[in-house]
Amino acid sequence: MASNEAKNLEAISKAIDQHNANCPFPASEVRMNPFEIERLGWDSIRGLPLVPDAELGTGRFRIVCSREGDDSGLEITEAVGRELETVAPTNN
């Protein structure tokens, strides 16, 4: 591994560790400039996918928290209720 690749891996790995140590939600992906991803030739880092993000400048990356996701993994259900009939006690 070239020294630039090693430095990138070390910096990203430290950022993942820092995120996971300080947040109850684990990191879910690493975003980088598409040019950087192509240059490195990696698909993932420590099991997290590398996602191209043209908004990020070269040499920068962003750790994405799993709570920032698109909610596609959430199960959404509709609660169905019925009106309750309340009865007052009677005096005999």
N, C-alpha and C positions, 0 to 999 in steps of 0.2 A: 504494500500500500504506500503510495507516495506521501510525502510529508504534509502536503496541503490536504489530502484526503484524510489523513490521520488527525490533523488539527480540526477539520470540519466534524469528523465523527466524535472527537472528544468534546467539542463545544456543544454539539447537539445532544449528546448523551448526558452531559452535565445539566443542560436545560430540561431534559425529560425528567431526570432525577429530582431537580429542584421543584418542578411542577408537581410531580407525584408526592413529594414530601410535604408540600404546602397546601394541597387541595384534596378534598375527599373524592373527587372525580378524577379518574386516571386520564392521562393524555391519550388521544385517539388517533392523531395524525400529525405529521410534520409538513408544513407548507413551505415551499421554496420557489424561487424564480424558475420557470421552465428551463432556461439556459443552464442554470446550476445543476438541476436534476439530470439533464442530458450530459453535461460535462462529467459529473460524478459517475454516471452509469448505474446508479442504485435504484431499486424499486422500493426498498423499505430500510428502516433503521430501527434496530432492536424490536422488530416485529410490528412497528408502526409504519403505515404506508406513507410514501412521499407523494404529496399532492401538488401539482403545478399551480402557482399563483402568480400571475403576471403583475399584480399590484406590488409585490415585494421586489425590491432591488436586488441586484446580484450581490452575493456575499451576506445576505440576510436570510433568516428563516423564522418561522412562527410555530410554536407548539400549540396545537388546538386541543382544548379541553373536551372531554366526552360530553359534558353538559351543554356545549355549544352546538351539538349536532342538530340535524334537521327533524328530529323527533320521529324518524321513520321506524325506529326500533320500539317505539312505545305502543302499547296496546291501549286503544281508546274504546271505552264502552259507554253506552248511554244508560244512565240510571233511570229506571222506571219506578215511579212511586204511585201511591194511591192515597187519596184523602182519608185521613183518620176521622172516625166519628167519635167525638168525645161525649161522654155521658156524665152528667152531674149526679152525685149521690142523692138519694131520696130520703126524706125523714119519714119513718113509719109511725 
